[in-house]
Amino acid sequence: MPQRILQGVVVSDKMDKTVVVKVERNVRHELYGKIIRRSKKYKAHDPDNRLKVGEVARIRECPPVSKDKCWVVISEESA
C-alpha cells in the first residue's frame, strides 16, 4: 500500500520530538460549486526537533509512533 505524502505549515513545535502540521486543501462545494479551503492538523514525528513554527514541512504516513502520531517528517523548507 503506498504511503501518503502531505505538505503543510508547522503550527506548533512545543512538544518534544513532535510537530503539529496544518495541511490545507481546496474542495468544490457540492451544491454551490464554490471553491472552499479545508484544513486538518497532523502530529508528526520530528526526532531532531529541527522544525520551527512557520516552516513548510513534508510529512509521510508511517506505522503509529504513539497514540496520536502516525506521520513522520521527511523534509523541511523555510517559508
C-alpha positions as CSV (number, residue, x, y, z in Angstrom):
1,M,0.0,0.0,0.0
2,P,1.5,3.4,-1.0
3,Q,2.3,5.9,1.8
4,R,0.6,9.3,1.5
5,I,2.9,12.3,1.5
6,L,1.4,15.7,2.5
7,Q,2.8,19.2,2.7
8,G,1.8,21.9,5.2
9,V,2.9,24.6,7.6
10,V,4.2,23.9,11.1
11,V,1.8,25.5,13.6
12,S,3.3,24.1,16.9
13,D,6.7,22.8,18.0
14,K,6.2,22.9,21.8
15,M,6.3,19.1,22.2
16,D,9.5,17.1,22.3
17,K,10.2,15.3,19.0
18,T,6.7,16.2,17.7
19,V,5.4,19.0,15.5
20,V,1.9,19.8,14.5
21,V,1.5,20.4,10.8
22,K,-1.5,22.1,9.3
23,V,-2.4,20.8,5.8
24,E,-4.8,22.8,3.6
25,R,-6.7,21.6,0.5
26,N,-9.2,23.2,-1.9
27,V,-12.6,21.5,-2.3
28,R,-15.5,22.3,-4.5
29,H,-18.8,22.8,-2.6
30,E,-21.3,20.1,-3.6
31,L,-24.3,22.3,-4.0
32,Y,-23.0,25.8,-4.8
33,G,-19.8,24.9,-6.7
34,K,-17.7,27.5,-4.9
35,I,-14.1,26.5,-4.1
36,I,-13.6,26.4,-0.3
37,R,-10.5,25.8,1.8
38,R,-10.4,22.9,4.2
39,S,-7.6,22.3,6.7
40,K,-6.6,19.5,9.0
41,K,-3.8,19.2,11.6
42,Y,-1.5,16.2,11.9
43,K,1.0,15.4,14.6
44,A,4.3,14.3,13.0
45,H,7.5,12.8,14.5
46,D,10.5,15.1,14.3
47,P,13.3,13.2,16.0
48,D,15.9,16.0,15.9
49,N,13.5,18.9,16.8
50,R,14.7,20.7,13.6
51,L,11.4,22.4,12.6
52,K,10.1,25.7,13.9
53,V,6.8,27.4,13.7
54,G,6.0,28.8,10.2
55,E,8.3,26.5,8.3
56,V,6.9,24.3,5.5
57,A,7.2,20.6,6.1
58,R,6.6,17.4,4.1
59,I,5.2,14.5,6.1
60,R,4.9,10.8,5.3
61,E,2.5,8.3,6.7
62,C,4.1,5.6,8.9
63,P,3.2,3.0,11.5
64,P,1.9,4.5,14.7
65,V,4.7,6.1,16.8
66,S,2.3,6.9,19.7
67,K,-1.4,7.3,20.3
68,D,-1.8,10.3,18.0
69,K,1.3,10.2,15.8
70,C,1.3,8.2,12.6
71,W,3.3,10.6,10.4
72,V,7.0,11.4,10.2
73,V,8.8,14.5,8.8
74,I,10.7,13.8,5.6
75,S,11.9,17.3,4.7
76,E,11.6,20.9,5.6
77,E,11.7,24.2,3.7
78,S,11.9,27.7,5.1
79,A,8.9,29.9,4.3
